Amino acid sequence: MPQAGPVRALARQEEEIIAMANILVNIEKGIEIGAEDALKWLIGANKALHAAPEVVAGLATLISAIEKPLAEVAITAQNPLNIALDIQTVKDLKTVWPSVKQFLGSLGVKF
């Protein structure tokens, strides 16, 4: 049994190589997943950059209308959708709402 030492050393060396290979594979998978996430984000950002002006205006109107009720915590707690919109703003929003829904859908928002 004089060769038991070199065989063990060789087996240990192989285990270390396999362990290193597994580490490298895991790193590669992590990079691949990160790249996929970055690509998804960039696709979403690209869609946002190419949104129709009426979609951006509609979203800006809704956000500005929601801002005041959110600031008034007591009123918002009683009626969370207490959004004051004049008739013309409502008509404008109804006109662009299909485009707004389509845009939000492209970003993954489900209706």
Secondary structure, DSSP 4 states (H G I P E B T S, - for coil): -TTHHHHHHHHHHHHHHHHHHHHHHHHHHHHHHHHHHHHHHHHHHHHHHT--HHHHHHHHHHHHHHHHHHHSHHHHHH-TT-----HHHHHHHHHHHHHHHHHHHHTT---
